[in-house]
Amino acid sequence: MEKKIILDSVNKYLEHFSEEKDRLNLFLEYLEKFNDDEIIDWNNFDGHIVAGGFIYSIKDKKFLSLYHKDLNIYLYPGGHIDEEDKSPFEAARREVFEETGISNLKALNIVDDKIVPIDIDTHMISYNERLDLPSHYHFEFRYLFVVPESYDIKVDTRELGDYKWINMDELRNNPYYGKIATKLDKMLKEG
């Protein structure tokens, strides 16, 4: 993936969320340091860019939450960017499909450009015992997808153990989601 695509997306994101520039400083420094291949390389233990998608059921007013075995927490679908992904948006769609089988996703965007995420988050991933991977940063592009209703899904059992559909209050109370609940709530009301 071209770093230019990432930089363009980050710049457009900051036009919309200028108050988050300080929050993205570590990520911006990272982008200055590494080239196209290194920013998505799983073996770059300074960190790498990943992508995920919140899936919202319009009918049931709930979000899909997946239990990640390695992290021992419930999170939204997402994962690493592959070389063939042309953008973080494509990676998020692919990861959502791989982890849930859901394909009829409609993206809700903050701007006309679909590769601009609703959120960019930096978080430390702790040591992964199963894969013997050291702790490292994930610079995550988060997107919002809507589906008509909640589905029974078949999770990828290599990484995932379970799933559940949760309401906005449950999402808001999950410490791993941070301030994203406020953005999601606003987008869904406007979208």
C-alpha positions in Angstrom: 0.0 0.0 0.0 1.3 3.4 -0.9 2.1 5.6 2.1 0.7 8.5 0.0 -2.8 7.0 0.4 -2.4 6.9 4.1 -1.1 10.5 4.3 -3.9 11.8 2.1 -6.4 10.0 4.3 -4.9 11.3 7.5 -4.8 14.9 6.2 -8.5 14.7 5.2 -9.3 13.2 8.5 -7.5 16.0 10.4 -9.4 18.6 8.3 -12.6 17.2 9.9 -11.1 16.4 13.3 -8.4 19.1 13.7 -8.7 18.8 17.5 -7.2 15.3 17.3 -3.8 16.4 15.8 -2.0 16.0 19.1 -3.5 12.6 19.6 -2.0 11.5 16.3 1.5 12.8 16.8 3.0 9.4 17.5 1.4 8.1 14.3 2.5 11.1 12.2 6.1 10.6 13.5 5.9 6.9 12.6 4.8 7.8 9.1 7.8 10.0 8.6 10.1 7.2 9.7 8.9 4.3 7.6 8.3 3.6 3.9 5.4 2.0 2.0 6.2 -1.6 2.8 7.2 -1.1 6.4 4.0 0.6 7.5 2.0 -2.5 6.9 4.7 -5.1 7.7 3.5 -7.4 10.5 7.2 -7.8 11.4 7.7 -4.1 12.0 7.6 -4.1 15.8 7.7 -0.3 16.0 4.2 -0.8 14.8 2.0 -1.1 11.7 -1.2 0.1 10.3 -4.3 -2.0 10.7 -8.0 -1.5 9.9 -11.3 -2.4 11.4 -15.0 -1.8 11.1 -17.8 -1.3 13.5 -20.9 -3.1 12.2 -24.2 -1.6 13.3 -27.6 -3.3 12.9 -30.2 -0.6 11.9 -33.2 -2.7 12.9 -31.8 -3.9 16.3 -29.7 -0.7 17.1 -26.8 -2.9 18.1 -23.1 -3.3 17.3 -21.4 -6.6 16.5 -18.7 -7.5 19.1 -16.2 -10.4 18.6 -14.3 -12.2 21.3 -10.6 -12.1 20.4 -8.8 -15.1 21.9 -5.3 -13.6 21.9 -6.4 -10.4 23.5 -9.1 -12.0 25.8 -11.5 -9.1 25.1 -14.5 -8.3 22.9 -13.8 -6.0 20.0 -15.1 -5.0 16.6 -13.9 -6.9 13.5 -10.6 -5.9 12.1 -7.0 -6.8 11.5 -3.8 -6.4 9.5 -3.6 -4.8 6.1 -2.5 -7.2 3.3 -0.3 -6.2 0.4 -3.1 -6.5 -2.1 -5.3 -4.1 -0.1 -5.4 -0.7 -2.0 -6.5 1.2 1.1 -7.3 0.8 4.8 -11.0 1.0 3.8 -10.6 -2.1 1.5 -8.6 -3.9 4.3 -11.4 -3.1 6.8 -14.1 -4.5 4.5 -12.0 -7.6 3.8 -11.3 -8.2 7.5 -15.0 -7.8 8.4 -16.0 -10.3 5.8 -13.2 -12.8 6.8 -14.1 -12.6 10.5 -17.9 -12.5 10.1 -19.0 -13.6 6.6 -21.1 -10.5 6.4 -20.9 -9.0 2.9 -23.9 -6.6 2.5 -22.2 -3.7 4.3 -23.0 -0.1 3.7 -20.3 2.3 4.7 -21.2 5.5 6.6 -18.5 8.1 5.9 -17.6 11.5 7.5 -16.6 12.9 4.1 -17.2 11.9 0.4 -14.0 10.0 0.3 -14.6 6.5 1.6 -11.0 5.9 2.6 -11.2 8.5 5.3 -12.0 6.7 8.5 -14.4 7.8 11.2 -11.5 7.4 13.7 -7.7 6.8 13.8 -6.5 5.2 17.0 -3.1 4.4 18.3 -2.9 1.6 20.8 -0.3 -0.8 22.2 -0.8 -4.5 21.5 0.7 -6.6 24.3 2.9 -9.6 23.8 1.1 -12.4 21.9 2.0 -15.7 23.5 0.4 -17.9 20.8 2.4 -16.3 18.0 5.4 -15.2 20.1 5.1 -11.6 18.9 6.5 -8.8 21.0 4.4 -5.9 22.1 4.0 -3.2 19.4 1.8 -0.3 18.3 -1.2 -0.6 16.0 -2.2 2.5 14.2 -5.8 1.7 13.4 -8.1 3.1 10.8 -11.7 2.6 12.0 -14.7 2.6 9.8 -18.5 2.4 10.3 -20.6 -0.1 8.4 -24.4 -0.6 8.7 -26.4 -3.7 8.0 -30.2 -4.1 7.9 -30.4 -6.4 10.9 -28.4 -8.5 13.4 -27.2 -11.8 11.9 -26.1 -15.1 13.3 -22.5 -15.4 12.1 -19.9 -18.1 12.0 -16.7 -16.7 13.5 -13.2 -17.6 12.3 -12.3 -19.8 15.3 -8.5 -19.5 14.8 -8.6 -16.0 16.3 -12.2 -15.6 17.6 -14.1 -17.5 20.2 -17.6 -15.9 20.3 -19.6 -12.9 19.3 -22.5 -10.9 20.6 -24.5 -7.9 19.5 -24.3 -5.0 22.0 -26.2 -1.7 22.4 -24.7 1.7 22.5 -24.5 1.8 26.3 -22.5 -1.5 26.4 -20.2 -0.1 23.7 -19.8 3.1 25.6 -18.8 1.2 28.7 -16.2 -0.9 27.0 -12.8 0.7 27.9 -11.2 -0.5 24.7 -13.5 1.6 22.5 -12.4 4.9 24.0 -14.1 8.0 22.7 -15.3 6.3 19.5 -18.8 5.8 21.0 -19.5 9.5 20.9 -18.5 9.7 17.2 -20.5 6.6 16.3 -23.6 7.9 18.1 -23.3 11.2 16.2 -22.8 9.6 12.8 -25.7 7.2 13.3 -28.0 10.1 14.2 -26.8 12.2 11.2 -26.4 9.3 8.8 
